């Protein structure tokens, strides 16, 4: 019971810090908004996907980009939320927690759940912009994406906690995270399909956990956006010559998340 209370308190503290930082909320919404409105509106007329048995005129690129931007928000927010561990260490708060009669596992889980919650909230806020670009927003779409976003955010935040537990300064964390996040983002299929890529890029996209997170969100979103089946099937990620369904995507993400969770907890226990 004490462990659950500790997890809740650490989770609640991170949520309060997020809610009180209005500048952080606004700035974190600005970039996804620009990608969705400006990038999406500007490029959608120049794309064609004839190789899939349909033309660009049959499909709105905004519908393809929308779940990608949601995934981008989850990716960036969940990983960067782990910076709170580094800042807490720099200002001495982490030392006070670690000397308290609380297990480090509980501290790590509280931090992971806090970052996960923040990422999901940010993604929901981004959905508000959907009608501005012609994407039909419905309760079914929001509720369908919620568990997927939570699983992806939990897995990626565990990765962030794993990295943050080994770093001593915010500058180092930001540099390392940029090095990790940008390739993950651009190779995830958030902005462009993963079909017909060069062999080396296709391989990197297959070992990128964010690819399966984006693909799962896109499969859920397409079901509620009434995207034709031939279009939805074309964009599904392919592994070992087979198109992955939603269940397999989620299984891969859950497996990655479990490994990252165990590694993050073990690394946190060893941190000073």
WOWO-V320575 format. One record per residue. N is the residue number from 0. RES is the residue in one small letter. SS is DSSP state (H for helix, E for strand, L for the rest). PHI is phi as a letter, one per 20 degrees, with the letter a starting at -180 (999 if undefined). D_LAST is the distance of its C-alpha to the last C-alpha in Angstrom with 1 decimal. Layout:
# WOWO-V320575
n->(N,N)
res->(RES,RES)
ss->(SS,SS)
phi->(PHI,PHI)
d_last->(D_LAST,D_LAST)
This chain:
# WOWO-V320575
n->(0,1,2,3,4,5,6,7,8,9,10,11,12,13,14,15,16,17,18,19,20,21,22,23,24,25,26,27,28,29,30,31,32,33,34,35,36,37,38,39,40,41,42,43,44,45,46,47,48,49,50,51,52,53,54,55,56,57,58,59,60,61,62,63,64,65,66,67,68,69,70,71,72,73,74,75,76,77,78,79,80,81,82,83,84,85,86,87,88,89,90,91,92,93,94,95,96,97,98,99,100,101,102,103,104,105,106,107,108,109,110,111,112,113,114,115,116,117,118,119,120,121,122,123,124,125,126,127,128,129,130,131,132,133,134,135,136,137,138,139,140,141,142,143,144,145,146,147,148,149,150,151,152,153,154,155,156,157,158,159,160,161,162,163,164,165,166,167,168,169,170,171,172,173,174,175,176,177,178,179,180,181,182,183,184,185,186,187,188,189,190,191,192,193,194,195,196,197,198,199,200,201,202,203,204,205,206,207,208,209,210,211,212,213,214,215,216,217,218,219,220,221,222,223,224,225,226,227,228,229,230,231,232,233,234,235,236,237,238,239,240,241,242,243,244,245,246,247,248,249,250,251,252,253,254,255,256,257,258,259,260,261,262,263,264,265,266,267,268,269,270,271)
res->(x,x,x,x,x,x,x,x,x,x,x,x,x,x,x,x,x,x,x,x,x,x,x,x,x,x,x,x,x,x,x,x,x,x,x,x,x,x,x,x,x,x,x,x,x,x,x,x,x,x,x,x,x,x,x,x,x,x,x,x,x,x,x,x,x,x,x,x,x,x,x,x,x,x,x,x,x,x,x,x,x,x,x,x,x,x,x,x,x,x,x,x,x,x,x,x,x,x,x,x,x,x,x,x,x,x,x,x,x,x,x,x,x,x,x,x,x,x,x,x,x,x,x,x,x,x,x,x,x,x,x,x,x,x,x,x,x,x,x,x,x,x,x,x,x,x,x,x,x,x,x,x,x,x,x,x,x,x,x,x,x,x,x,x,x,x,x,x,x,x,x,x,x,x,x,x,x,x,x,x,x,x,x,x,x,x,x,x,x,x,x,x,x,x,x,x,x,x,x,x,x,x,x,x,x,x,x,x,x,x,x,x,x,x,x,x,x,x,x,x,x,x,x,x,x,x,x,x,x,x,x,x,x,x,x,x,x,x,x,x,x,x,x,x,x,x,x,x,x,x,x,x,x,x,x,x,x,x,x,x,x,x,x,x,x,x,x,x,x,x,x,x)
ss->(L,H,H,H,H,H,H,H,H,H,H,H,H,H,H,H,H,H,H,H,L,H,H,H,H,H,H,H,H,H,H,H,H,H,H,H,H,H,H,H,H,H,H,H,H,H,L,L,L,H,H,H,L,L,L,H,H,H,L,L,H,H,H,H,H,H,H,H,H,H,H,H,H,H,H,H,H,H,H,H,L,L,H,H,H,H,H,H,H,H,L,L,H,H,H,H,H,H,H,L,L,L,L,H,H,H,H,H,H,H,H,H,H,H,H,H,H,H,H,H,H,H,H,H,H,H,H,L,L,H,H,H,H,L,L,L,L,L,H,H,H,H,H,H,H,H,H,H,H,H,H,H,H,H,H,H,H,H,H,H,H,H,H,H,L,L,L,L,L,H,H,H,H,H,H,H,H,H,H,H,H,H,H,H,H,H,L,L,L,L,L,L,L,L,L,L,L,L,H,H,H,H,H,H,H,H,L,L,H,H,H,H,H,H,H,H,H,H,H,H,H,H,H,H,L,L,L,L,H,H,H,H,H,H,H,L,L,E,E,L,L,E,E,L,L,H,H,H,H,H,H,H,H,H,H,H,H,H,H,H,H,H,H,H,H,H,H,H,H,H,L,L)
phi->(999,f,f,f,f,f,f,f,f,f,f,f,f,f,f,f,f,f,f,e,e,f,f,f,f,f,f,f,e,f,f,g,f,f,f,f,e,f,f,f,f,f,d,f,f,d,d,b,c,f,f,e,n,b,d,f,f,e,b,e,f,g,f,f,f,g,f,f,f,f,f,f,f,f,f,f,f,f,f,f,f,f,f,f,f,f,f,f,f,f,e,n,f,f,f,f,f,f,e,f,f,c,f,f,f,f,f,f,f,f,f,f,f,f,f,f,f,f,f,f,f,f,f,f,f,f,f,f,f,g,f,f,d,n,e,f,e,c,f,f,f,f,f,f,e,g,f,f,f,f,f,f,f,f,f,f,f,f,f,f,f,g,f,f,f,d,d,d,c,f,f,f,f,f,f,f,f,f,f,e,f,f,f,f,f,f,d,e,n,f,d,b,f,e,e,l,e,g,g,f,f,f,f,f,f,f,e,e,f,f,g,f,f,f,f,f,f,f,f,f,f,f,f,e,e,l,f,g,f,f,f,f,f,f,e,f,f,d,c,l,n,c,f,e,e,f,f,f,g,f,f,f,f,f,f,f,f,f,f,f,f,f,f,f,f,f,f,f,f,e,f,e)
d_last->(25.3,22.3,20.1,22.7,22.7,19.0,19.4,22.4,21.1,18.2,20.8,23.3,21.2,20.7,24.4,25.4,23.6,25.3,28.7,28.6,27.9,31.5,31.1,28.3,30.6,33.6,32.1,30.5,34.0,35.8,34.9,35.7,38.9,40.0,39.4,41.4,44.2,44.8,43.6,45.0,48.3,48.8,48.4,49.8,53.4,52.8,51.3,53.2,52.2,55.6,54.2,53.1,56.6,56.4,56.7,54.5,57.2,56.4,52.8,51.0,47.9,46.4,46.2,44.3,41.9,41.2,38.9,37.3,36.4,35.1,32.9,31.8,30.8,28.8,27.1,26.2,25.3,23.1,21.1,20.8,19.9,16.4,16.1,15.5,11.8,11.7,14.1,12.4,9.2,11.9,14.0,11.6,12.6,9.4,8.1,11.6,11.4,8.5,10.4,13.6,15.4,14.7,13.5,10.8,13.8,15.7,13.3,13.3,17.1,17.7,16.3,18.3,21.4,21.2,21.2,23.9,26.0,25.9,26.9,29.8,31.0,31.1,33.0,35.5,36.1,36.9,39.5,41.5,42.5,44.0,47.6,47.7,47.8,50.1,47.6,48.8,46.1,46.6,44.9,45.0,43.1,40.4,40.0,40.3,37.4,35.1,33.8,33.6,31.6,29.2,28.7,28.2,25.8,23.7,23.6,22.8,20.2,18.4,18.6,17.3,14.2,13.7,14.0,12.1,8.8,9.1,10.5,9.9,13.4,16.1,18.6,16.8,16.4,20.0,21.3,19.7,20.8,24.2,24.5,23.8,25.6,28.8,29.9,29.0,31.1,34.1,34.3,34.0,37.7,37.0,39.6,41.9,42.9,41.3,44.8,46.6,43.6,43.5,42.3,39.1,38.2,39.3,36.9,33.9,34.8,35.1,31.5,30.2,29.0,30.0,33.6,33.9,32.4,35.0,37.7,37.1,37.3,40.4,42.1,41.6,42.7,45.8,47.0,47.3,48.6,51.5,50.8,53.4,52.2,53.2,50.9,47.9,48.4,48.5,45.1,43.3,40.8,42.2,40.5,42.5,45.7,45.3,44.6,41.6,42.3,40.0,39.0,37.9,35.9,34.0,33.5,31.9,29.6,28.7,28.0,25.8,24.0,23.5,22.0,19.6,18.7,17.9,16.0,13.9,13.3,12.3,10.0,8.4,8.2,6.5,3.8,0.0)
